[in-house]
Amino acid sequence: MLKTKIKELRARYNLTQEQLADLVGVRRETIVFLEKGKYNPSLQLAYKIAKVLRTPIEEIFFFDNDT
């Protein structure tokens, strides 16, 4: 299952879900679904999120093999 550290990284940069969504061009609900692991982003969206959060994609998105 794909996991993310978006929530933790948003907190580091004091970004709300709405602000991150605006910066990467998606709806807030998309960020909610990403944080809950209910949505797998496109490579383009993953890249945009990584750029805004100044973190490599592979540090934001990773697979949890335990689930």
C-alpha positions as CSV (number, residue, x, y, z in Angstrom):
1,M,0.0,0.0,0.0
2,L,1.3,3.5,-0.9
3,K,1.9,5.7,2.1
4,T,2.9,9.3,2.3
5,K,4.5,11.8,4.6
6,I,2.5,14.7,3.1
7,K,0.8,15.6,6.4
8,E,4.1,15.8,8.4
9,L,5.8,17.8,5.7
10,R,2.8,20.2,5.4
11,A,3.1,20.8,9.1
12,R,6.9,21.5,8.7
13,Y,6.1,24.3,6.2
14,N,2.9,25.5,8.0
15,L,0.7,24.7,5.0
16,T,-2.9,23.8,5.2
17,Q,-4.4,21.1,2.9
18,E,-6.1,23.9,1.0
19,Q,-2.8,25.9,0.5
20,L,-1.0,22.8,-0.7
21,A,-3.8,21.9,-3.1
22,D,-3.8,25.5,-4.5
23,L,0.0,25.3,-5.0
24,V,-0.1,22.1,-6.9
25,G,-3.4,22.7,-8.8
26,V,-5.8,20.2,-7.3
27,R,-8.8,20.2,-5.0
28,R,-8.3,20.0,-1.2
29,E,-10.1,16.6,-1.3
30,T,-7.3,15.2,-3.4
31,I,-4.8,16.1,-0.7
32,V,-7.1,14.5,2.0
33,F,-7.3,11.3,-0.1
34,L,-3.5,11.3,-0.6
35,E,-2.9,11.7,3.1
36,K,-5.3,8.9,3.9
37,G,-3.7,6.6,1.3
38,K,-6.9,6.4,-0.6
39,Y,-5.5,7.8,-3.8
40,N,-2.4,7.2,-5.8
41,P,-1.0,10.4,-7.4
42,S,0.1,10.7,-11.0
43,L,3.8,11.1,-11.5
44,Q,3.2,14.7,-12.4
45,L,1.2,15.4,-9.2
46,A,3.8,13.6,-7.1
47,Y,6.5,15.8,-8.7
48,K,4.6,19.0,-8.0
49,I,4.0,18.0,-4.4
50,A,7.7,17.1,-4.0
51,K,8.8,20.5,-5.4
52,V,6.5,22.5,-3.1
53,L,7.5,20.5,-0.1
54,R,11.2,20.6,-1.1
55,T,11.6,16.9,-0.5
56,P,12.5,14.1,-3.0
57,I,9.5,12.1,-4.2
58,E,10.8,8.8,-2.8
59,E,10.9,10.4,0.7
60,I,7.3,11.5,0.4
61,F,5.7,8.5,-1.2
62,F,6.7,4.9,-0.2
63,F,5.2,1.5,-0.1
64,D,4.4,-0.1,3.2
65,N,4.8,-3.9,2.6
66,D,3.2,-4.8,6.0
67,T,-0.3,-4.0,4.7
